[in-house]
Amino acid sequence: MVSRSYSNLLDLTSCDSLTFGRERKRLPRVATVAGVLSELDDDNSTSAGSEAPSSISQDRMIIVGNQLPIRAHRKDDGTWDFNWDEDSLLLQLKDGLGEDAEVIYIGCLKEEIEPIKQDDVAQYLLDTFKCVPTFLPPELFSKFYHGFCKQHLWPLFHYMLPLSPDLGGRFDRSLWQAYVSVNKIFADKVMEVISPDDDFVWVHDYHLMVLPTFLRKRFNRVKLGFFLHSPFPSSEIYRTLPVRDELLRALLNSDLIGFHTFDYARHFLSCCSRMLGLSYQSKRGYIGLEYYGRTVSIKILPVGIHIGQLQSVLNLPETESKVADLRDQFRGQIVLLGVDDMDIFKGISLKLLAMEQLLIQHPDQRGKVVLVQIANPARGRGKDVQEVQSETYATVKRINATFGRPGYKPVVLIDTPLQFYERIAYYVVAECCLVTAVRDGMNLIPYEYVICRQGNEKLDETLGISSLTQKKSMLVVSEFIGCSPSLSGAIRVNPWNVDAVAEAMDSALMVPEAEKKMRHEKHFKYVITHDVAYWARSFLQDLERACRDHIRRRCWGIGFGLGFRVIALDPNFQKLSVEHIVSAYKRTKHRAILLDYDGTMMLPGSIGATPNAEAVGILNSLCGDAKNVVFLVSGKDRKTLTEWFSSCERLGMAAEHGYFVRTNHEADWETCVSVTDFEWKEIAEPVMQLYMETTDGSFIETKESALVWNYQYADRDFGSCQAKELLDHLESVLANEPVSVKSGPHIVEVKPQGVSKGIVAERLLLTLQQKGVLPDFVLCIGDDRSDEEMFEVITSSRDSLYPIAEVFACTVGQKPSKAKYYLEDTTEILRMLQGLANASELTARNSSQGSH
């Protein structure tokens, strides 16, 4: 079922955004009723002209996330104490933005602040930490976070379909409304502080996926990046989401979209292709999506860890003491370590089953190998978390009861919160780290483990090893986590295959010491050079590159609600004024007019129908003016064009994209390119036939001069894949033939070399020049890629034109083009041509009256 437009949700009037400068100013809270959305389509925010800058004019980075990098603690007297959350990625990435970079954070606090204190807290956080808190009513926050984010997006993005009410729950429209409402509140907070011409905005994660639309609506040229920290599912999973198009279009209002792995980016691009009909291109290593004249860049780079923070904790005396305790506790034993959140996607139970299998299949490991499983509290809540906990406790109890003995517990489960230094100490003593998540966006546990295994001199001394000894580590990681591709020395496993995981655990223990050292060295070099600062710096550099052309482009906002998008065009590209072209038409004497037919004179949906009386009447009026030479240029065959325009006796026509040409109804059809041999068709057609048979929905168009394989009705991705293969296949078998093989929108075409619509324009201008006529008025109208060659010819052939000739290259619709002008649709094209026809008729009447 096609998802509905949600513009009707956005039906409240919002106030003008507030701005503030360096002076101390109180920031009022945004009052929002739970479940009700603020207006997106404000009257004062519909175009680039709305970009009134706030009072801050210095380059900054505004970082927006669900949670601020702030820890809040209520003191005994009821007041609040705030400090930086050193574990927050949003705080850590600041290291990559440069020492002089000014950063403002926008997000929620983890603790609920009483409404009466929110103004004072907001001002304090702004003054002290440059943080702008977003206060959400508890009911709205619950619907937004625990509802839509954790009940719908989080499971779906981790490949869990709501096949029953117990599995994620059915889609709840009120939760979606809350999600959009919260994103609007975040947008209002950004608008309070942004200087749109200078600031960069970096939005983080799936909680704020529609925020880019609100910001792009208010500031058409906002410099906006988005990074998704979770997986992005395959199109077959994602397409089940009822609001799939709204989320995709919202993300496409960003300038740069970041993903951890190529798989996640590939899935996103596939969704854009299948659901929105968008294709991507790779240019000099950068992937870009063309979206209404804007290029949305795609960034693929896994996040790193904060090396300095880890090393500072490694240097703490508490860490050294804890390592000594663990050394004594596990003396004579080999420690395998797992560190996971207690949720359904982390695969804790699978890891425990693999440990059980290891002890069953390798009795010699009993008493020697210990699995320490640190289970962090789950971030979500619900029945699934309880089930994971119950299964985990039961499995641990069974394993320890079966294989344990005095002084030996094969599994040590730690489900109480640990201090960071305590977790670090476990990393230091573990011989192998196991990550068996069934799906995880990134997972930085292996990176932390590698750095901790490198250790330092004090820890080496505590463990009784020489500081000169080369360090070693082993990793067993799931192939379904984001960090897996970057850890080439790890043993990758399918966590669902318990036997394979057990064997991988045994292999990790059996690997020779030299190889353990080599693998550790490889991982250490990668992790130390690809830290969080490198990641942030790289993202910002790409964001700057993606926004480089913002200033010189003209922008228009179109669409309603979450379907809003910005059209970005070259500053020289403008709408064709009917008054302007009619004025130029009236004062010129030698006019050349070239008109495309499909999609220009006729609506795309009516291609194949006989032209209507209005279009034929306009053409006859234009042809009736002796000052005009009018050509209709089409991809249709000459028989069809002859039948359709038999009443237009003075109309010149070009069929099959310029292969056949005739100057009027009485003239014979001629060929623009001399082709005597069409034997290549006997080679190309069987190849196309093969691809047609293997690609359901595709078909072959046979023309006199060309063969076209059309896959517009085939599966988009498969058709595109087959088209690339067919293109390569045809280029190979036709390498020695006088033909060109080209791909276009849903087609692969083989035609004689030199055939194009551009050659029609060249021939017309040359013929007129040979007759001693230099046109002082040229009009060329077309709607697709094949017409671009005509535009290029008439705008670059100044030698064939009168020195001050009026040249109008006009495309249909606002889109990137070599044309200088555009008209919105076929109706406007016909209206403009009718204006020219009326001018000709008026001139003819005046001449007739003057002669009498």
N, C-alpha and C positions, 0 to 999 in steps of 0.2 A: 504494500500500500504506500502511495506517495505521501511523504510527510507534509503536514500542513504548514503554511506560513505562520509565523508567530508574531507578525507585526501587530495583531490585535491585542497581544499581551502588553504592548508598550504604550499604554493609553493614559498615563498620568502626565501632568505638566511638571517639568523640573525647573528649578530656579537656575539663574545664571551662575556659572561656576565662580567660586571665590578665588582670589589670588592673594598672595602675601609676599612681602619683601623682607629685607634684612631686619627691619624694625620688629619689635615684639608685638605680635597681634594674636588675639585669641582666635582659635580655630573652632568654629561651631561644629557640633556633631551633625552628621547627616541623619535626619529622622526618616526612617523607612519602616513601613508596616510590614510585618512578616507576610510573605507570599504575594505581595503586590509590587509590580514593576514600575520603575520610573520611565519617563518618556525618552525614547531614543531619537525620534525624529523632531527635534526642537526646530522652531522656525529660525532661530538665530544660529543654527549650526549646520547649514546645508551646503556650504561651499567653502572654497579656499579662502574666500573673503572673511570668513569667521575667525581666522587665525589671529586674534588679538593677543599679543604676548603678555604674559604676566610680568610682575615687576622684577623678576630675577633674570638676568641676561647673561650669566656666565655659563660656559659649557659644563654640563654635569651628566651624571648617570643616575637615572631614577630606577631603582630596582624594586620590582613588585612581586611579592610572593604571598602565599596564603598566611604564613606566619612571619612576624618580625624576628630578627636575630637577637631577641631580647629575653632575658629571664626576669620574671616578676616574682617578688616575694612579699607577702603581707607580714608586716611586723606586729608585735604584740599590741602596740597602741592603735592598730587599725590603718596606719599609713603604709605606703608601698615603697619597696626598695627595688630598684632596677639596675641591671648590669648586662653587659654583652654576653650572648650565648656563643662561646668560643667553638662549639661543635656545629654551628649553623653554616651550611654551605654558602648562604647569601653573604655572610660576613667574611668567610674565607676567600671568596672570589675577589674581594676588594684588592687583594695583593697583586692581582694581574692588571689592575686598571691604572697603575702609576701612582707615585707618592702624592702628586699634586691633584689627583682626581677628587672632585667633590661628589659624594654619593649620598643620595637620599633614599631611605627605605620606606616602603609602604606595605602594610600587612596587618594582620590581627595579632593580638597578644594571646598567649596560651592561657592566661588567667582572665576570669571575668571581672571587670572593673565596675563598681557601682555607678549608675548613671549620673549621680550628683558629682562624682569626682572625675568624670571622663574629660571635661574641658581642661582641668588643671593637669591631669596626667598627659593629655595630648600636647599641651604647651611645654611641659617639662621634657617629654621625650624628644620633641622637636628641637628645643634649645640645647639639650645635653647630648643627644645621640643622633640628631638629624633623622629621626624616625617619625613617620606620620601614621599613627595607629588608626585602624579601621574598626570601629566598634559596631558589632552586629547584635541585634536582639537575640536572646538565647533560642527562641523558637525558630527564627529565620536561620541562625547558624546551624541548628540541628538538622533542619531540612536540607540545607546546602551541603554541609560536610558529611554528616552521618547518613544523610538521605541520598542526594543525587551523586555526590562524589564517590562515597564508599559503597553505596548500594547498586549504582548503575555503572559509572565510568570505570572505577577501579577493577571490578570483576571482569567487565567486558574487555578492557585493555589488557587483561591477563588471560584472555581466551576462555572466559567462563560465561556461557550463555544462560540466560534466565529461563531454562526449559521448564522449570516448575517454580511455584512461589517460594520454595525453600532455597533455590539456587539463585541468589541475588535479588529475587523479587521482580514482579512485573513492573513495566514502565509506569511511573506515577507522574502525571503532568504537573501536579502541584509542586513536586520536588524540582522539576525542570524550571518552573517559574521562579522558585526560590534561588536556583543557581544563577539565572539571568539577572535577578534582582541584586544579588550579592556582587556580581561582576559590575553592575552599574554603579553600585556604591563605591567599589574600588576605583572605577573610572572617575567618579566625582572627586575622590581624594587625589588622584593624579592631576586632575585639572586645577586643583587648588595650588599646586606647586610648580607646574611645568612652564617652561619657556619653550614653546614648540619649535622655534627656529634654531635653538641651540642645544637643547637637552636630548639625550638618548634615553629611551625607555626599554628596559629589559624585563619581560614578564616570564615568570617561572611556573611551569607545570600545569597539569590537567584541571586544577581547581579554577583556573582563570582563562579558559579557552575562548570565551566570547568577549573578553575584555578588549582585544584588538579592534573589534568592530566599533565599540563605543568611542575609543580614542581616535580612530580614523575618521569617524563621523564628525567629531568636534574639530580635529586638526588634520586636514587632508594630507599634509606633508610631514606628519609626525614621524620621527626616526625610531622605528619600533622593531624590537627583536623578541622572539619567543623561543623558549627551550622546553622541550618535553622530557621530563625525567623518568617517565614510565615507558613501558613498551608501547608501540603502536601496532594494533592487531592487523591481520590480513584483511583484505576487503571482504572476504566471505563472512568474517566475524563482525567487522565494523558496520557493514551494510544492514545489520539487524537493528541498529539503533534508530529509533523513530526520528531523532533530531540530527541525523547524520549530515545532511546538507548544510544545516545551520552552523554546525561546529566547523566543518571544512571551510566554508566561506568566511567564517570569523577568523580562523587561523590565517587565511590567505590575505587578510587585511594587515598582516605583519610584513615587514621588509625582509626579514631573515627568520627562518624556522630551523631550530636545531634539534638533532636527534643523537642518541648515543651510538647507534650502529647503523650500518647500511641497510640491514633488514628492516629496521623500523622506518627509515626514510623511504625505502622501496615500497613498503606497505602503504604509507601515506600517499606517495605518488600514484600508486595503483588505484587508490580510492578516488583521488582527484580525476584520474582518467576515466574510471568506470562510472562515477556518479556525476561528475561535472563536465566531462568531455574535454578535460585539459591535458595537454601533453607537455613533457618537459624536455629540455635540451641540456647537454653538457658542453660548456664552452671553457676551454683552457683549464679544465679541472674543477670548474664551478658548475653546480647543478642549478638550473633556474626554471621556474614555471612562469609562462606569460599569462598574466591575468588582467585583462582589460587595459593593456598598454603598460602595466607595471610588471617588472620582473621580480618575482618573489624567490629569493635565494634559499637554497637548502644547505644546511651545515651538518656535517657528520663528524662528530668528535666526542669520544667518551670523556666524561669528567674525571678529574684526578683527585688526589687527597692533599691535605695541607701538611707538607713534610715538616715544617718548622714546629707545628703544634705537637706532632707525634714525637719528634726528637726531644722537645722540651719535657714531655711527660716521661720519656725513657730516662731522662737525666734526674728525675725526682728520687729522693731517698726512699720515699714510700714504694716506688716501683721496684727498686733494688731489694728492699726488704721482702716484698711480696714474691719476687722471683726466687729468693732464697727459701721462702716457705714452700713454694710449689716444687722446688728442686728436691727438698727433703720429702715432701709428700709423695712424689712420684718417682723416687729414687729406684733405679733398676727397671723402670717401666717406660714404654714408648707412648707418648701422648699424641692422640689425634684430636683435633679441635674443630668444633662447629660453633659458629656464632650466628644466630638467626632470630628474627622476630617470630613470635608465636602466632603465625597466621597460615592459612591453607596453602599459600603459594611457595612457602620456603622449604617444603619437602623434608621437614624434620623427621616425620615418621618413616619416610623412605630411607633416610640415612640410618636410622636405628635398625630397620629391618636388614639393611646391608651389613651393619656391624654384627647383627645376630648371625647372618649367613657366613660372614668371615670366621666367626668363632666355631661355627658348625663344620665348615669345610677345612679349616686349618687349626686343628686342636693344639698345635704347637704354639699358637699365638695366645692361648689362654694363660692368664697370669702375667702376660707381658704387655699386651696392648690395652690401652685405656682410651675410651672416647669421652672427652669432656664436651658436653653440649650446653652452651650458654644460650638460654632462651629469654630474649628480651620481651617485655610486655607488648601485646599486640596493639597496633595503632587504631584498629577498628574495634567493633564490638558486634556481638550477635551470636547466633547459634553455631555458626561455623567455627568461631574461635573456641567455644566451649568444647566442640567435638575434637578439635586438634589437641587441646589440652588433655582431654580424657584419654585419647589414643596414645599420646606421648607418655603420660604417666603409666598407663597400663603396659606399654611396650618396655619401658625402662625397668619396671618392676619384674616383668617376666624374664628379661635378659639377665638381670642381676641375680634373680632367684635360681636360674638355670646354670649360670657359669661363674657366679661369684663364690668366693670363699673367704675365710678370715684374712683380712689385710688386702683383699683385692675386690674391687667393684669394677666390672668391665665398662659400665656407663656411669658417669658422674653428671647428673642433671642439675644445672644451676638456673633456677627460675626466679631468683630474687634480683632486684636491680644491683648492678655492680658499679663501683666508681670506675672512671675511665682508666686510671692507672692499674686497677686490678685486671681489667680486660687485656690491657697491654702486656701484663705479666704472663698471662696465659698464652698470648701470641709468642712470647719469647721462648717458652719452654716446649712448645708444640713442635713435633717433628714434621707433622703434615696438617694442612688446613683443608677441611672438606666443606664445599658449598654445593648443595644438591637441590637448589630451588628449582621448582618446575617452571617458573616464569618470574623474571625479575628485571626491572628496567636497567639497572647498572650493577649494583652490589660492590661496594668498595672494600669489603672484608679482606679479599685476597691481597689488595694493595697494602692495606695496613699491616697485614701479616708479614709481607715481604720486607717492609721497612723495619719492623720490629725484630725480625730474625737477623737483620744486619747488626742490630744492637749498638753497643758502645763499649769502651774499655772497662768501665765499672761493672757492667753486666757480664762481660767476658770473664772478669775476675771472679764474680759471684758464681758463675757456672763452671769455673775451673778450666777454662780454655784460653789459649794464647790469643792475644789481640792480633797477631800476625796470621792466624789461621783463617783461611778462606771460608766464608760463611756458606751455609747450605739451607735449603728449604724445599718442600714439596707441596704441590697443590693438586687437588682433585676437584674439578669444577664442572658444574652442569653446563651443557652446551646451550641451554636456554636462558642464560643470563647475559647482560650487556657487556660485562668485562671479559667474557670468554675469548672473543676474537683477538684481544690485545695480549693475552697470556699464552703465547705460543709454546712455552715450555711446560704448561700444565697438562695433566692427564684429563682429557675431556670425557664426560660420561653422559649417557642418557639416564637421568635419575629414576625414570620409571622402570628401568631394567635393574632390578635389585642385585641379581647375580653379577652383572657387569660392574656395578658399583663396588661390590664386595671384592671382586678381582682387582679393580683399580686400587682399592685401599691396600690390598696385599702387595701389588706391584710397587706402589709408592714406598712401602717399607723395604722392598727387596732391591730397589734401585741402587747401583754402586755409589759410593760416597763421592767419587769424582763427578759423576753425572748430576748428583744432587747439587753440587757446588756450581756446576756449569749452568744448570737451569735457574738457580737462584741469581747468579750474576746477570743472566739475560733479563730476568724479571726486574731486578733491582735497577738496572740501567734505564729500563722503560719507565718505571714508576717514578724515579727521581727526576726524569726529564719531562714527564707529562703530568705535572702536578696541577692543582686547582688554579694556580696563577697562570700557567701556560694555557689552560682551557679558557679562562676568562679573557685573557689577552687576545687569543686567537678569535674568539667569538666577537669581541669588540672590533677587531680589525676588519672582519668580514661584514659586520654591521655598518661600519663607516663606508666600506666599499659599496655595499648595497644601497646606501642612501646618498651616494655621491651626486646623482643627477636630480635630486629632489628640487633644488632651487630653480633649475632651468626648465622644468616641466610644468605645464599647465594642468590643473586637476579639476575634475567635476565629480561630485558625489551623486550617485544614482541608486535607486532601489529603496525599499522600505524595510523597517525593522531589522532583523538579523540578515536580511538579504542585501543590506547596504554594501556597496563597494565603490571604490574610487577609480575613475578613468584618468589615466595620466597620458598626456599627449605632448608632442614636440611643440615648443612655443610658436612655431611658424604654421602650425596646423590649425585651421579655423573653419567655422561653419560658413558655407557659401551663401552670401546674401543675394536673394533674388533680385533686389533693386540694383545691386552693383553689377551683376552679370547682364541684366537687361539693358542697363545704361551702356555698358561696353558693347553689347550686341548691336544696339541702335547706331552707334557712331563708327562701326567698322564695315568694310566692304567686301572682304574676301575671308570667308569663314570655313573652317574645317571642323566637323563634328563627328566624333567617334563614340558610339554607344554600345556597351555590353547589353546582352538581352537577359540571360538567366540571372535572376536576383536583382536586376537593375530596372529594366522596363517592366518586368513581371515579378510578382512576389515569389520567393523561393518555394513556397508550398504549392504554387500553381504552375511550376515548370512542367512542360509537357502539354499544357493546355494551349489552345489557340489564343493568340493575343487578342485582348479586348478592343472594342471599337475606339475607346479613348486613346489607347496607345497608337493604333494605326492612324487615327485622325491627326494626332500630334506629328507623327512622322511625315505624313503627307503634307501638312502645313509647312514644316521645316524644309522639306524637299522642294516645295513649290516656290521658295525664295531663290531667285537666280544667284544670290550672293553666297549661297550655302552649298557645300559638298558634305552629304551626310552618309556615314557608313555605320551599318549594324554589324558588330563583331561577336560571334557566338561559337560555342562548342558544338552546336547542333550540326547535323549533316545537311548538305545542300538541298536535298529533296524536301526535307521538312521546312527549311527556310523559304524555299520557292513557293510552296503551298501556302504558308502562313502569310507571306507578304506580297502576294501576287498583285494586290491593288496598289502597292507603292512603287509606281513605275520608275521614279527617279532615285530610288533608294539603292545605295551601294551596299553590298553584303559580303561578309567573310565568314565561311563555314569551317568547322573543325579547327577552331583556334587559329585560323589564318592560312590553312593549306589551300583552300579554294577561295577565290575572290572573283567578284564581278561588279562592274561600276554602275549598272542599272538593270532594269528588268529585261531590256532587249538584248543586252550584251551576253556573250557566252561566258561560262565559268572558266577561269584560268587558275593555274597553280602558281603560288608565290615561290615555291621551291621546286626545281625540276627533279622529279623522282621517276625513274624508269623501271626500277626493280623493287617489287614487293615480296620477293621470295623469303625475306626475313620473317614474314608472318607465319610461314610454314614451320619455322623454328620456334617462334615465340608462343604461338597459340597452344601447342601441346603442353608446353611448360605451364602456361596460365591455367589450362584445363586441369592439370594435376593439382594445382593449388586450389582451384575452385572446388574440386571433388573432396579435398581434405579439409576445407574451411567452410563449415555450414553457414549459409546466409550470404556467401559471396557469389558474384556473377561476372561474366565477361561482356563488355560492350564492344562490338565489332564495327569499326568505321572504315571508310574507304582508305583513309591515310593512317589510321592508328588502331591500336588495340588497347583496351583499358580493362584492368582487373579491379573491380569495385567491391569493397568489403564493408560498406556502411551499415549493412544489416547483420554483420557477423559479430561475435563477441569482441568487444573493443580491444582487450589485451591480446587475445589470441590472433585477431585479425592484424593488429599492428606488428606482432611477432612474425606472422606469416608474410606480411608485406616486406619486412626487412630481408627475410630469406629469399623471397621472390625477386626483389630488387637485385640482390647479389647474384642469384641464379641467372637472371636475364642478362645482367651486365657481362657475366662470364660467357654465356653461349652466344651473345650478340656482339662480342668484342670487336669482330672484324666486319660488322655490318654498318651501313651508313645511317644509323638510327641513334636516338637518345632515349635513355630509360630514366624516367623521373617519377618521384613519388609526390603525391599531393594529399589533400584531405580525404582520407579513406580510399585512395586509388593508387595504383601503380600503372603508369602509362608508357607505352612504347610508340614513338612517332618518328618520322623522318627528321634528320638533323636540320636545324635552322628554322623549323616551323614554330611560330609563336605569334601571339597577338601583336607583339612589338613590331614584327616585320610588316604587318598591315599598316601600322602608323607610318613606318619608314617609307613604304611604297606610296602611300597617299601623298605625303609631303614631297617626295621626289617627283611624282607625276605632276603635281601642281607647279613645282619649281621649273620643270621642263617646259611647261606651258607659259612660263614667264609670270606666274602668280606666286606671290609670297603672302601667305595667310597673315592677316592682322588680328585674327580671333581664332583660337583653338580651344575646343571643349572636348574633354575625354572623361567618360564616366564608367566606372566598373565597380564590382563588389568583392572580387576574390583575388587570390595570388596570381592567377594567370593574367589579370589586368594590370598588375604592377609593371609589366614590361612595356605596356603602352604608355603609362605615366612617365616612365624613365625616358622613353624616346622623345615625347613631346616637350619635356622640361629640359632636355639636353641638346635639342636640335635647333639652336638659335639661328644657325646659318641658313636654315630652310624657311625661316619666318621673317616677317617684317620687323625692322629693328625695334619698334615699340609695340610689338604684338601683345595682345591680351591673351594669356594662357591660363586655362582653368582645368587642372587635373583634379577630379573629384571622386572620392570613394563613398561607398554606402555604409553609414554607421561610423561611430567614433572608435577607431582602432589604429594601430601603427600602420603607416602606409607611406609610399613615396609621393602620394598625392598631397597637395597643399590644402585642399578643401575637403569638406565632407557634407553630406546631407543625411538625415537620420534614417530614411527608409524609402521604399519605392513610391509612396504617396508624395513625399516631398520632391523626389526626382521628377515625377510627372507634372507636379505643380510648377516647378521651375521651367521645364521644357514647354509647358503650356504658355508660360509667360513669354518665352522667346517666340513661340508660334504666334501669339497675339501681336507681338511687336512687328513681326513680318507681315501679318495680315493688315495691320493698321498702316504700315508703310505702303503696302500695295494699294490700299483704298485711297490714300492721300495722293499717290502717283496717278491713279486712275482719274480722280477728280481734277487734278491739275492739268491732265492732258485734254480734258474736256473744256 
